[in-house]
Amino acid sequence: MNKIIITVVGVDAVGIIASVSSYLAKNKVNILDISQTVVSGYFNMMMVVDGSSSAKTFDKLCADLSRIGSDKGVEIRCQKSEIFEKMHRV
């Protein structure tokens, strides 16, 4: 499995989740878990996805998602799960 952590942060707007999830579906990236919230108009989402079936590289997926974020006015970041886990170990 090729787990990737995707975070999305910014001012809430219509279509953020739709844009990200549509892109992932088109590129055969499976959403394993998702959490999102809106606090005082600020949107925050974290997704754990599996990129094993995608033909795109990790770097290409991240670059594309970053562009989608720019278009929607939010910041989208990707991290490989093993790096994320090592960085956030307590």
Secondary structure, 3 states (H helix, E strand, C coil): CCEEEEEEEEECCCCHHHHHHHHHHHCCCEEEEEEEEEECCEEEEEEEEECCCCCCCHHHHHHHHHHHHHHHCEEEEEEEHHHHHHHCCC
